[in-house]
Amino acid sequence: MLSTYESSRSSFLRTPTRAPGRAPRVLVADDDPEMRRLVCDTLRKDGYDLVEEPDGGRLLVRVAALYQKSGAALPVDLIVSDVRMPVCTGLDILKGMRDAHWGTPVVLMTAFADDEVTRRATLLGATLFNKPFKMADLRQSVKQLLAA
C-alpha cells in the first residue's frame, strides 16, 4: 500500500536540477553537535556538499529561504534531520514542505520513535532511522534517494 505522499508524489515539486559537475548538496540538521558532526563527516567522505543547521529554528529559516529562493540560500538535494529539536521539529518542517508541494527527499533520525512518529514520517514520504543506527545504512539510503 502506498503512503499518501507516495501516491501523489508526481504532484510534488522536485528540487532544481543540479548543475553539471556540482556535488549533491545535503542539508543536515541536528541539535546534538556530535551527531551532526558524525553524519556530516560520514556523508562528506562520499563526496556530498554539506550544509549544517544546529536546530529546528535554523532549519525552518533555511527551508523558508530555499522555498522563496531568497538571499544567498543554496539549493539542497536532500535533507537529513533530527525529529526532536528546539523551536521546530523535523516532522513539522517536513509537513510544511509537503503542504507547499515541495518534494525534496527527507531522512529523519530519532531516538524517540513511537507509532505516531513512524506513521507521520511514512505518510509524509520520509525515510526514518531510529537512533542508534549504522552510518553505512544512512549512506546507502542517501545514495538511493539521490539516485531516484
PyMOL commands that place a pseudoatom at each C-alpha (Angstrom):
pseudoatom trace, name=CA, resn=MET, resi=1, chain=A, elem=C, hetatm=0, pos=[0.000, 0.000, 0.000]
pseudoatom trace, name=CA, resn=LEU, resi=2, chain=A, elem=C, hetatm=0, pos=[1.376, 3.424, -0.956]
pseudoatom trace, name=CA, resn=SER, resi=3, chain=A, elem=C, hetatm=0, pos=[1.532, 6.231, 1.561]
pseudoatom trace, name=CA, resn=THR, resi=4, chain=A, elem=C, hetatm=0, pos=[-0.399, 9.443, 0.920]
pseudoatom trace, name=CA, resn=TYR, resi=5, chain=A, elem=C, hetatm=0, pos=[2.843, 11.126, -0.135]
pseudoatom trace, name=CA, resn=GLU, resi=6, chain=A, elem=C, hetatm=0, pos=[3.917, 8.311, -2.445]
pseudoatom trace, name=CA, resn=SER, resi=7, chain=A, elem=C, hetatm=0, pos=[0.546, 8.038, -4.179]
pseudoatom trace, name=CA, resn=SER, resi=8, chain=A, elem=C, hetatm=0, pos=[0.603, 11.750, -5.032]
pseudoatom trace, name=CA, resn=ARG, resi=9, chain=A, elem=C, hetatm=0, pos=[4.363, 12.122, -5.453]
pseudoatom trace, name=CA, resn=SER, resi=10, chain=A, elem=C, hetatm=0, pos=[4.051, 13.206, -9.057]
pseudoatom trace, name=CA, resn=SER, resi=11, chain=A, elem=C, hetatm=0, pos=[2.155, 16.304, -7.921]
pseudoatom trace, name=CA, resn=PHE, resi=12, chain=A, elem=C, hetatm=0, pos=[5.030, 17.408, -5.685]
pseudoatom trace, name=CA, resn=LEU, resi=13, chain=A, elem=C, hetatm=0, pos=[7.653, 19.803, -6.960]
pseudoatom trace, name=CA, resn=ARG, resi=14, chain=A, elem=C, hetatm=0, pos=[11.139, 18.444, -7.208]
pseudoatom trace, name=CA, resn=THR, resi=15, chain=A, elem=C, hetatm=0, pos=[14.254, 20.325, -6.258]
pseudoatom trace, name=CA, resn=PRO, resi=16, chain=A, elem=C, hetatm=0, pos=[16.019, 22.146, -9.087]
pseudoatom trace, name=CA, resn=THR, resi=17, chain=A, elem=C, hetatm=0, pos=[18.194, 20.018, -11.316]
pseudoatom trace, name=CA, resn=ARG, resi=18, chain=A, elem=C, hetatm=0, pos=[21.801, 20.027, -10.153]
pseudoatom trace, name=CA, resn=ALA, resi=19, chain=A, elem=C, hetatm=0, pos=[24.197, 21.956, -12.304]
pseudoatom trace, name=CA, resn=PRO, resi=20, chain=A, elem=C, hetatm=0, pos=[26.602, 19.664, -14.164]
pseudoatom trace, name=CA, resn=GLY, resi=21, chain=A, elem=C, hetatm=0, pos=[29.620, 18.879, -12.039]
pseudoatom trace, name=CA, resn=ARG, resi=22, chain=A, elem=C, hetatm=0, pos=[28.040, 20.036, -8.774]
pseudoatom trace, name=CA, resn=ALA, resi=23, chain=A, elem=C, hetatm=0, pos=[28.155, 17.500, -5.977]
pseudoatom trace, name=CA, resn=PRO, resi=24, chain=A, elem=C, hetatm=0, pos=[24.788, 16.701, -4.418]
pseudoatom trace, name=CA, resn=ARG, resi=25, chain=A, elem=C, hetatm=0, pos=[24.105, 19.128, -1.553]
pseudoatom trace, name=CA, resn=VAL, resi=26, chain=A, elem=C, hetatm=0, pos=[22.760, 17.644, 1.688]
pseudoatom trace, name=CA, resn=LEU, resi=27, chain=A, elem=C, hetatm=0, pos=[21.340, 19.763, 4.495]
pseudoatom trace, name=CA, resn=VAL, resi=28, chain=A, elem=C, hetatm=0, pos=[21.920, 18.183, 7.923]
pseudoatom trace, name=CA, resn=ALA, resi=29, chain=A, elem=C, hetatm=0, pos=[20.056, 19.456, 10.983]
pseudoatom trace, name=CA, resn=ASP, resi=30, chain=A, elem=C, hetatm=0, pos=[20.535, 18.091, 14.490]
pseudoatom trace, name=CA, resn=ASP, resi=31, chain=A, elem=C, hetatm=0, pos=[20.724, 19.889, 17.824]
pseudoatom trace, name=CA, resn=ASP, resi=32, chain=A, elem=C, hetatm=0, pos=[23.246, 17.334, 19.068]
pseudoatom trace, name=CA, resn=PRO, resi=33, chain=A, elem=C, hetatm=0, pos=[26.579, 18.663, 17.742]
pseudoatom trace, name=CA, resn=GLU, resi=34, chain=A, elem=C, hetatm=0, pos=[28.284, 15.261, 17.987]
pseudoatom trace, name=CA, resn=MET, resi=35, chain=A, elem=C, hetatm=0, pos=[25.564, 13.517, 15.977]
pseudoatom trace, name=CA, resn=ARG, resi=36, chain=A, elem=C, hetatm=0, pos=[25.503, 16.330, 13.417]
pseudoatom trace, name=CA, resn=ARG, resi=37, chain=A, elem=C, hetatm=0, pos=[29.284, 16.126, 13.025]
pseudoatom trace, name=CA, resn=LEU, resi=38, chain=A, elem=C, hetatm=0, pos=[29.188, 12.317, 12.696]
pseudoatom trace, name=CA, resn=VAL, resi=39, chain=A, elem=C, hetatm=0, pos=[26.524, 12.455, 9.984]
pseudoatom trace, name=CA, resn=CYS, resi=40, chain=A, elem=C, hetatm=0, pos=[28.330, 15.258, 8.126]
pseudoatom trace, name=CA, resn=ASP, resi=41, chain=A, elem=C, hetatm=0, pos=[31.728, 13.581, 8.336]
pseudoatom trace, name=CA, resn=THR, resi=42, chain=A, elem=C, hetatm=0, pos=[30.232, 10.327, 7.057]
pseudoatom trace, name=CA, resn=LEU, resi=43, chain=A, elem=C, hetatm=0, pos=[28.444, 11.932, 4.100]
pseudoatom trace, name=CA, resn=ARG, resi=44, chain=A, elem=C, hetatm=0, pos=[31.361, 14.230, 3.274]
pseudoatom trace, name=CA, resn=LYS, resi=45, chain=A, elem=C, hetatm=0, pos=[33.522, 11.116, 2.709]
pseudoatom trace, name=CA, resn=ASP, resi=46, chain=A, elem=C, hetatm=0, pos=[31.067, 10.148, -0.042]
pseudoatom trace, name=CA, resn=GLY, resi=47, chain=A, elem=C, hetatm=0, pos=[31.653, 13.451, -1.809]
pseudoatom trace, name=CA, resn=TYR, resi=48, chain=A, elem=C, hetatm=0, pos=[28.480, 15.297, -0.829]
pseudoatom trace, name=CA, resn=ASP, resi=49, chain=A, elem=C, hetatm=0, pos=[28.467, 19.035, -0.241]
pseudoatom trace, name=CA, resn=LEU, resi=50, chain=A, elem=C, hetatm=0, pos=[27.145, 19.566, 3.295]
pseudoatom trace, name=CA, resn=VAL, resi=51, chain=A, elem=C, hetatm=0, pos=[25.166, 22.414, 4.827]
pseudoatom trace, name=CA, resn=GLU, resi=52, chain=A, elem=C, hetatm=0, pos=[24.630, 22.248, 8.602]
pseudoatom trace, name=CA, resn=GLU, resi=53, chain=A, elem=C, hetatm=0, pos=[21.964, 23.697, 10.879]
pseudoatom trace, name=CA, resn=PRO, resi=54, chain=A, elem=C, hetatm=0, pos=[22.102, 23.375, 14.683]
pseudoatom trace, name=CA, resn=ASP, resi=55, chain=A, elem=C, hetatm=0, pos=[18.366, 23.320, 15.493]
pseudoatom trace, name=CA, resn=GLY, resi=56, chain=A, elem=C, hetatm=0, pos=[14.824, 23.316, 14.161]
pseudoatom trace, name=CA, resn=GLY, resi=57, chain=A, elem=C, hetatm=0, pos=[14.565, 27.094, 14.126]
pseudoatom trace, name=CA, resn=ARG, resi=58, chain=A, elem=C, hetatm=0, pos=[17.591, 27.492, 11.887]
pseudoatom trace, name=CA, resn=LEU, resi=59, chain=A, elem=C, hetatm=0, pos=[16.364, 24.642, 9.696]
pseudoatom trace, name=CA, resn=LEU, resi=60, chain=A, elem=C, hetatm=0, pos=[12.997, 26.383, 9.351]
pseudoatom trace, name=CA, resn=VAL, resi=61, chain=A, elem=C, hetatm=0, pos=[14.667, 29.651, 8.313]
pseudoatom trace, name=CA, resn=ARG, resi=62, chain=A, elem=C, hetatm=0, pos=[16.860, 27.823, 5.782]
pseudoatom trace, name=CA, resn=VAL, resi=63, chain=A, elem=C, hetatm=0, pos=[13.957, 25.874, 4.293]
pseudoatom trace, name=CA, resn=ALA, resi=64, chain=A, elem=C, hetatm=0, pos=[11.833, 29.039, 4.063]
pseudoatom trace, name=CA, resn=ALA, resi=65, chain=A, elem=C, hetatm=0, pos=[14.674, 30.842, 2.258]
pseudoatom trace, name=CA, resn=LEU, resi=66, chain=A, elem=C, hetatm=0, pos=[15.081, 27.931, -0.137]
pseudoatom trace, name=CA, resn=TYR, resi=67, chain=A, elem=C, hetatm=0, pos=[11.368, 27.841, -0.837]
pseudoatom trace, name=CA, resn=GLN, resi=68, chain=A, elem=C, hetatm=0, pos=[11.275, 31.567, -1.510]
pseudoatom trace, name=CA, resn=LYS, resi=69, chain=A, elem=C, hetatm=0, pos=[14.604, 31.401, -3.358]
pseudoatom trace, name=CA, resn=SER, resi=70, chain=A, elem=C, hetatm=0, pos=[15.711, 34.414, -1.386]
pseudoatom trace, name=CA, resn=GLY, resi=71, chain=A, elem=C, hetatm=0, pos=[19.057, 35.626, -0.176]
pseudoatom trace, name=CA, resn=ALA, resi=72, chain=A, elem=C, hetatm=0, pos=[22.127, 33.506, -0.559]
pseudoatom trace, name=CA, resn=ALA, resi=73, chain=A, elem=C, hetatm=0, pos=[20.278, 30.240, 0.131]
pseudoatom trace, name=CA, resn=LEU, resi=74, chain=A, elem=C, hetatm=0, pos=[21.981, 27.329, -1.609]
pseudoatom trace, name=CA, resn=PRO, resi=75, chain=A, elem=C, hetatm=0, pos=[19.654, 24.751, -3.156]
pseudoatom trace, name=CA, resn=VAL, resi=76, chain=A, elem=C, hetatm=0, pos=[19.683, 21.380, -1.429]
pseudoatom trace, name=CA, resn=ASP, resi=77, chain=A, elem=C, hetatm=0, pos=[19.081, 17.978, -2.942]
pseudoatom trace, name=CA, resn=LEU, resi=78, chain=A, elem=C, hetatm=0, pos=[18.266, 16.102, 0.273]
pseudoatom trace, name=CA, resn=ILE, resi=79, chain=A, elem=C, hetatm=0, pos=[17.613, 16.909, 3.940]
pseudoatom trace, name=CA, resn=VAL, resi=80, chain=A, elem=C, hetatm=0, pos=[18.730, 14.793, 6.898]
pseudoatom trace, name=CA, resn=SER, resi=81, chain=A, elem=C, hetatm=0, pos=[17.109, 15.999, 10.113]
pseudoatom trace, name=CA, resn=ASP, resi=82, chain=A, elem=C, hetatm=0, pos=[16.609, 15.013, 13.699]
pseudoatom trace, name=CA, resn=VAL, resi=83, chain=A, elem=C, hetatm=0, pos=[12.948, 14.776, 14.691]
pseudoatom trace, name=CA, resn=ARG, resi=84, chain=A, elem=C, hetatm=0, pos=[13.178, 16.374, 18.152]
pseudoatom trace, name=CA, resn=MET, resi=85, chain=A, elem=C, hetatm=0, pos=[14.874, 19.768, 18.082]
pseudoatom trace, name=CA, resn=PRO, resi=86, chain=A, elem=C, hetatm=0, pos=[14.335, 23.124, 19.778]
pseudoatom trace, name=CA, resn=VAL, resi=87, chain=A, elem=C, hetatm=0, pos=[11.925, 25.612, 18.180]
pseudoatom trace, name=CA, resn=CYS, resi=88, chain=A, elem=C, hetatm=0, pos=[10.556, 23.323, 15.457]
pseudoatom trace, name=CA, resn=THR, resi=89, chain=A, elem=C, hetatm=0, pos=[10.583, 19.561, 14.973]
pseudoatom trace, name=CA, resn=GLY, resi=90, chain=A, elem=C, hetatm=0, pos=[11.858, 17.854, 11.873]
pseudoatom trace, name=CA, resn=LEU, resi=91, chain=A, elem=C, hetatm=0, pos=[8.371, 16.412, 11.343]
pseudoatom trace, name=CA, resn=ASP, resi=92, chain=A, elem=C, hetatm=0, pos=[6.757, 19.871, 11.487]
pseudoatom trace, name=CA, resn=ILE, resi=93, chain=A, elem=C, hetatm=0, pos=[9.196, 21.195, 8.893]
pseudoatom trace, name=CA, resn=LEU, resi=94, chain=A, elem=C, hetatm=0, pos=[8.632, 18.152, 6.681]
pseudoatom trace, name=CA, resn=LYS, resi=95, chain=A, elem=C, hetatm=0, pos=[4.852, 18.643, 6.935]
pseudoatom trace, name=CA, resn=GLY, resi=96, chain=A, elem=C, hetatm=0, pos=[5.219, 22.278, 5.885]
pseudoatom trace, name=CA, resn=MET, resi=97, chain=A, elem=C, hetatm=0, pos=[7.381, 21.267, 2.941]
pseudoatom trace, name=CA, resn=ARG, resi=98, chain=A, elem=C, hetatm=0, pos=[4.853, 18.696, 1.753]
pseudoatom trace, name=CA, resn=ASP, resi=99, chain=A, elem=C, hetatm=0, pos=[1.949, 21.134, 2.257]
pseudoatom trace, name=CA, resn=ALA, resi=100, chain=A, elem=C, hetatm=0, pos=[3.878, 23.523, -0.024]
pseudoatom trace, name=CA, resn=HIS, resi=101, chain=A, elem=C, hetatm=0, pos=[4.237, 20.689, -2.581]
pseudoatom trace, name=CA, resn=TRP, resi=102, chain=A, elem=C, hetatm=0, pos=[7.985, 20.527, -2.139]
pseudoatom trace, name=CA, resn=GLY, resi=103, chain=A, elem=C, hetatm=0, pos=[9.239, 17.007, -2.867]
pseudoatom trace, name=CA, resn=THR, resi=104, chain=A, elem=C, hetatm=0, pos=[12.842, 17.192, -1.678]
pseudoatom trace, name=CA, resn=PRO, resi=105, chain=A, elem=C, hetatm=0, pos=[13.773, 13.796, -0.187]
pseudoatom trace, name=CA, resn=VAL, resi=106, chain=A, elem=C, hetatm=0, pos=[14.000, 13.814, 3.614]
pseudoatom trace, name=CA, resn=VAL, resi=107, chain=A, elem=C, hetatm=0, pos=[15.660, 11.424, 6.035]
pseudoatom trace, name=CA, resn=LEU, resi=108, chain=A, elem=C, hetatm=0, pos=[14.531, 11.763, 9.651]
pseudoatom trace, name=CA, resn=MET, resi=109, chain=A, elem=C, hetatm=0, pos=[16.508, 10.492, 12.640]
pseudoatom trace, name=CA, resn=THR, resi=110, chain=A, elem=C, hetatm=0, pos=[15.149, 9.968, 16.134]
pseudoatom trace, name=CA, resn=ALA, resi=111, chain=A, elem=C, hetatm=0, pos=[15.886, 8.279, 19.415]
pseudoatom trace, name=CA, resn=PHE, resi=112, chain=A, elem=C, hetatm=0, pos=[12.206, 8.615, 20.377]
pseudoatom trace, name=CA, resn=ALA, resi=113, chain=A, elem=C, hetatm=0, pos=[10.306, 6.778, 17.663]
pseudoatom trace, name=CA, resn=ASP, resi=114, chain=A, elem=C, hetatm=0, pos=[6.831, 5.669, 18.556]
pseudoatom trace, name=CA, resn=ASP, resi=115, chain=A, elem=C, hetatm=0, pos=[3.920, 4.555, 16.393]
pseudoatom trace, name=CA, resn=GLU, resi=116, chain=A, elem=C, hetatm=0, pos=[2.757, 8.147, 15.803]
pseudoatom trace, name=CA, resn=VAL, resi=117, chain=A, elem=C, hetatm=0, pos=[6.196, 9.403, 14.699]
pseudoatom trace, name=CA, resn=THR, resi=118, chain=A, elem=C, hetatm=0, pos=[6.593, 6.415, 12.400]
pseudoatom trace, name=CA, resn=ARG, resi=119, chain=A, elem=C, hetatm=0, pos=[3.098, 6.893, 10.963]
pseudoatom trace, name=CA, resn=ARG, resi=120, chain=A, elem=C, hetatm=0, pos=[3.586, 10.616, 10.301]
pseudoatom trace, name=CA, resn=ALA, resi=121, chain=A, elem=C, hetatm=0, pos=[7.039, 10.136, 8.759]
pseudoatom trace, name=CA, resn=THR, resi=122, chain=A, elem=C, hetatm=0, pos=[5.703, 7.426, 6.459]
pseudoatom trace, name=CA, resn=LEU, resi=123, chain=A, elem=C, hetatm=0, pos=[2.653, 9.452, 5.400]
pseudoatom trace, name=CA, resn=LEU, resi=124, chain=A, elem=C, hetatm=0, pos=[4.942, 12.373, 4.539]
pseudoatom trace, name=CA, resn=GLY, resi=125, chain=A, elem=C, hetatm=0, pos=[7.294, 10.195, 2.492]
pseudoatom trace, name=CA, resn=ALA, resi=126, chain=A, elem=C, hetatm=0, pos=[10.332, 10.399, 4.771]
pseudoatom trace, name=CA, resn=THR, resi=127, chain=A, elem=C, hetatm=0, pos=[12.864, 7.690, 5.455]
pseudoatom trace, name=CA, resn=LEU, resi=128, chain=A, elem=C, hetatm=0, pos=[13.071, 7.181, 9.233]
pseudoatom trace, name=CA, resn=PHE, resi=129, chain=A, elem=C, hetatm=0, pos=[16.133, 5.996, 11.147]
pseudoatom trace, name=CA, resn=ASN, resi=130, chain=A, elem=C, hetatm=0, pos=[15.901, 5.056, 14.809]
pseudoatom trace, name=CA, resn=LYS, resi=131, chain=A, elem=C, hetatm=0, pos=[18.998, 6.050, 16.787]
pseudoatom trace, name=CA, resn=PRO, resi=132, chain=A, elem=C, hetatm=0, pos=[21.377, 4.427, 17.173]
pseudoatom trace, name=CA, resn=PHE, resi=133, chain=A, elem=C, hetatm=0, pos=[21.769, 3.262, 13.592]
pseudoatom trace, name=CA, resn=LYS, resi=134, chain=A, elem=C, hetatm=0, pos=[24.635, 2.222, 11.357]
pseudoatom trace, name=CA, resn=MET, resi=135, chain=A, elem=C, hetatm=0, pos=[26.185, 5.023, 9.309]
pseudoatom trace, name=CA, resn=ALA, resi=136, chain=A, elem=C, hetatm=0, pos=[26.512, 2.538, 6.434]
pseudoatom trace, name=CA, resn=ASP, resi=137, chain=A, elem=C, hetatm=0, pos=[22.703, 2.274, 6.359]
pseudoatom trace, name=CA, resn=LEU, resi=138, chain=A, elem=C, hetatm=0, pos=[22.373, 6.062, 6.234]
pseudoatom trace, name=CA, resn=ARG, resi=139, chain=A, elem=C, hetatm=0, pos=[24.951, 6.280, 3.439]
pseudoatom trace, name=CA, resn=GLN, resi=140, chain=A, elem=C, hetatm=0, pos=[23.061, 3.675, 1.401]
pseudoatom trace, name=CA, resn=SER, resi=141, chain=A, elem=C, hetatm=0, pos=[19.719, 5.419, 1.936]
pseudoatom trace, name=CA, resn=VAL, resi=142, chain=A, elem=C, hetatm=0, pos=[21.124, 8.825, 0.926]
pseudoatom trace, name=CA, resn=LYS, resi=143, chain=A, elem=C, hetatm=0, pos=[22.681, 7.302, -2.183]
pseudoatom trace, name=CA, resn=GLN, resi=144, chain=A, elem=C, hetatm=0, pos=[19.396, 5.661, -3.186]
pseudoatom trace, name=CA, resn=LEU, resi=145, chain=A, elem=C, hetatm=0, pos=[17.307, 8.774, -2.533]
pseudoatom trace, name=CA, resn=LEU, resi=146, chain=A, elem=C, hetatm=0, pos=[19.618, 10.982, -4.569]
pseudoatom trace, name=CA, resn=ALA, resi=147, chain=A, elem=C, hetatm=0, pos=[19.633, 8.484, -7.443]
pseudoatom trace, name=CA, resn=ALA, resi=148, chain=A, elem=C, hetatm=0, pos=[15.809, 8.446, -7.667]
for i in range(1, 148): cmd.bond("trace and resi %d" % i, "trace and resi %d" % (i + 1))
show_as sticks, trace
zoom trace
